Structure formats: C-alpha cells, structure tokens
Amino acid sequence: MTRRRLRIGVVGAGNASSHHLAGWRRLPGCDVVHIVDAVPERAERRAREYGVPRSGGNVHELVDSGAVDALDVITPAHAHAEIVEHALASGIHVLCQKPVADTREDIARIYDAAVAGPGRLMIHENWRYRSWFRELRRRIDGDELGTVFHLSSSARFAGTVTTPQHPDTPFSLARQPFFAEMDRFLILESVIHQLDVTRYLLGEPDVLYARAHRVSDRVRGEDVATVVLGYPGATAVVDRSYASKGREDPPLLSESVVVEGTAGTAFVSASGELRIVTEDSATRRVDVVPPEADPYVASYARAIRAFARGIITGAPFETDIYDNLSTMRLVLAAYESVDSGRTLGRAEIDATIPVGVRATGRVTP
C-alpha cells in the first residue's frame, strides 16, 4: 500500500519561514499545503513564493479543518503555548521553533501538552543539525580528540549597532525587528543555540556562571553575553555579542568553535569549515572537512527530515521536549546567574524548570 504524503501547515511567515519552506521543499513525501500568519498578506506572499496552494485564516481553523497532519510553528515564542496545546490535543504533530517558550508558565503548559498528546512535539533546534557539528560529534565519539577538556564557542559582530554597511538600522534589527522589544534578548534568542550545541557535544554541565550587558540603546534586553559551563575535567566558554564593531560583517554562517582534547583540537570556522588537528610525539595530522553546499538551508532540511521520519516511523525525536528542557534550563539558569552574580550548581539548574528532569548525559543522535 502506498503511504499517504504528509500534509504540513506552516504557522508564521516571517524572516525564518523562508529557511523552513526551503527545507520542506527538499523533502520528498511531504507537502506544505497551507500557510497562516497574523498578517494575511505576508502569508499570501510566502505562499506565492514557494508554491503553497492555500494561505490565510488562523491556526485554530487550520487544525480543526483536518487538512494537515503536522504544523511547523515559526511564530514568536510568546505565541507557542496556545498553538502547541491545541494542535497536540487535536492529534496534530508539531515542529516548534526555538525557544519553545519564553516564560516558565508557558514551558510547563507545553510540557504537559507534549506528555498528554496524542500529537507529538519536536523542537526545531537546527544548529546542532549543521553538518560540521554532526561531523564533530562523530569525531568526538570516535575518540579522535582524546579526552575533551575545553570548548569555546564565540560569535561577535555588529547586529544591534550601526555600521557603514548598515548606517540606519542595525543588521539584526532589520532582519528581526521584534528583537528590539525583548526584555530578555540575546541569551534567549541566540546564545540558546550555542548552549544546545555544547550540550549536544559534551552533555550536561555541573555548574554554570553567566554575565550579560546591554550596550546598544536600540534594544531593551542584553546584546552581549558570556556563559561558562563546568564539567568534570572540562570547561566550556560560550560568548556572543551583537554590539561589536570592527568585526567581520554579518551574517556569519557559524560561530567559531574550538574543542580541545588530550589527542588534538577541532576548529570550526565562521564559514563552517571543520579542521581536526591531532598530534603525538612523532606525527601531526590535519584533516579538513569543508562545509556542505548551501549549509544553512541544509541544516533546516536535516532537522525537518528528522521530524518527518519520527512521524512516519514512530522513532523518538532527538530534540523532544525532554531534551529541549535541558537547553532551556541552561538559558534560565544563565539569567539567574546574571541577576544574582552567583554560580549555579546542578540542582539549582534543574530547579529552574522542575518538570521533565531526566538523567544527565549526552543525547544519542
């Protein structure tokens, strides 16, 4: 018997929706059949651009229509809980853009909805699906670097401040105007990706300390942040700035990542090139892995493919609600550390979101 094609509804037609729609276009066996957005004209434009047959209406009508099997939710975080609750309770599967929510109350609502089902929930954390991070994880698992003792992840550029290239509206605010109104900005919106990748590569930390600042007067929240994660025998330093002038002009394809181990070091460049350098007392070996073609869209497509495969086969989602809560705990713990000036231990990190705590360890891809 021929399997019916998956019918996908896209909720949200903003800047990120183009990457999602390009990702869905790469996936055989799935059809995006409808786009809804709070601004109907924006949904109509995206539908024309990507050949989606229908647009308009609202998400509740779409869910209740029986016309879709799954939703790809690409709205701002404050809108996620209501959409996800209704869809999952109606048996519609959901791929939800990160962050899953921006308050503890909404996180708890979404957790309860995911546990209750019958629809299934995957969080769209596409950065860990970038080819260089998948390959780096494979190399770490293969013990090529030996015992890892340090990771650094850094991205610094002018995103909230003007430059000669962006003299009127800063780069990041032109792409995502709502950034300017976020009380909690950089950690929740962007550092979250780096924290998720660090978890993917190293697992769950024992301690966390963070600092953050607001530099630009064009935003309400922090636009510079550093988070230090402590592991038994290892340290990870994650930093990001959207207020750094004189740096490489955005956008950057990747943050720069360095992973040091007892047998060698891995370097990920801002262009996505992975370079593995290993040494012993007699030999130095260098292995360079270039980024794949169109890597940004490819990472979206890889995450979307994992979602579709999970729906079709019933396989667990790598970034299910339990995994994503572990990333969200680091986000909330970072803000708590910034506010208090304290280092938080594992129990305090877990306490930021007390539901859905599971044993620590690295997720299996």
Rosetta blueprint (number, residue, H / E / L):
1 M L
2 T L
3 R L
4 R L
5 R L
6 L E
7 R E
8 I E
9 G E
10 V E
11 V E
12 G L
13 A L
14 G L
15 N L
16 A L
17 S H
18 S H
19 H H
20 H H
21 L H
22 A H
23 G H
24 W H
25 R H
26 R L
27 L L
28 P L
29 G L
30 C E
31 D E
32 V E
33 V E
34 H E
35 I E
36 V E
37 D L
38 A L
39 V L
40 P H
41 E H
42 R H
43 A H
44 E H
45 R H
46 R H
47 A H
48 R H
49 E H
50 Y H
51 G L
52 V L
53 P L
54 R E
55 S E
56 G L
57 G L
58 N L
59 V H
60 H H
61 E H
62 L H
63 V H
64 D H
65 S H
66 G L
67 A L
68 V L
69 D L
70 A E
71 L E
72 D E
73 V E
74 I L
75 T L
76 P L
77 A H
78 H H
79 A H
80 H H
81 A H
82 E H
83 I H
84 V H
85 E H
86 H H
87 A H
88 L H
89 A H
90 S L
91 G L
92 I L
93 H E
94 V E
95 L E
96 C E
97 Q E
98 K L
99 P L
100 V L
101 A L
102 D L
103 T L
104 R H
105 E H
106 D H
107 I H
108 A H
109 R H
110 I H
111 Y H
112 D H
113 A H
114 A H
115 V H
116 A H
117 G L
118 P L
119 G L
120 R L
121 L E
122 M E
123 I E
124 H E
125 E L
126 N H
127 W H
128 R H
129 Y H
130 R L
131 S H
132 W H
133 F H
134 R H
135 E H
136 L H
137 R H
138 R H
139 R H
140 I H
141 D H
142 G L
143 D L
144 E L
145 L L
146 G L
147 T L
148 V E
149 F E
150 H E
151 L E
152 S E
153 S E
154 S E
155 A E
156 R E
157 F L
158 A E
159 G L
160 T L
161 V L
162 T L
163 T E
164 P L
165 Q L
166 H E
167 P L
168 D L
169 T L
170 P L
171 F H
172 S H
173 L H
174 A H
175 R H
176 Q L
177 P H
178 F H
179 F H
180 A H
181 E H
182 M L
183 D L
184 R L
185 F L
186 L H
187 I H
188 L H
189 E H
190 S H
191 V H
192 I H
193 H H
194 Q H
195 L H
196 D H
197 V H
198 T H
199 R H
200 Y H
201 L H
202 L H
203 G L
204 E L
205 P L
206 D L
207 V E
208 L E
209 Y E
210 A E
211 R E
212 A E
213 H E
214 R L
215 V L
216 S L
217 D L
218 R L
219 V L
220 R L
221 G L
222 E L
223 D L
224 V E
225 A E
226 T E
227 V E
228 V E
229 L E
230 G E
231 Y E
232 P L
233 G L
234 A E
235 T E
236 A E
237 V E
238 V E
239 D E
240 R E
241 S E
242 Y L
243 A E
244 S L
245 K L
246 G L
247 R L
248 E L
249 D L
250 P L
251 P L
252 L L
253 L L
254 S L
255 E L
256 S E
257 V E
258 V E
259 V E
260 E E
261 G E
262 T L
263 A L
264 G E
265 T E
266 A E
267 F E
268 V E
269 S L
270 A L
271 S L
272 G L
273 E L
274 L E
275 R E
276 I E
277 V E
278 T E
279 E E
280 D L
281 S L
282 A L
283 T L
284 R E
285 R E
286 V E
287 D E
288 V E
289 V E
290 P L
291 P L
292 E L
293 A L
294 D L
295 P H
296 Y H
297 V H
298 A H
299 S H
300 Y H
301 A H
302 R H
303 A H
304 I H
305 R H
306 A H
307 F H
308 A H
309 R H
310 G H
311 I H
312 I H
313 T H
314 G L
315 A L
316 P L
317 F L
318 E L
319 T L
320 D L
321 I H
322 Y H
323 D H
324 N H
325 L H
326 S H
327 T H
328 M H
329 R H
330 L H
331 V H
332 L H
333 A H
334 A H
335 Y H
336 E H
337 S H
338 V H
339 D H
340 S H
341 G L
342 R L
343 T L
344 L E
345 G E
346 R H
347 A H
348 E H
349 I H
350 D H
351 A H
352 T L
353 I L
354 P L
355 V L
356 G L
357 V L
358 R L
359 A L
360 T L
361 G L
362 R L
363 V L
364 T L
365 P L
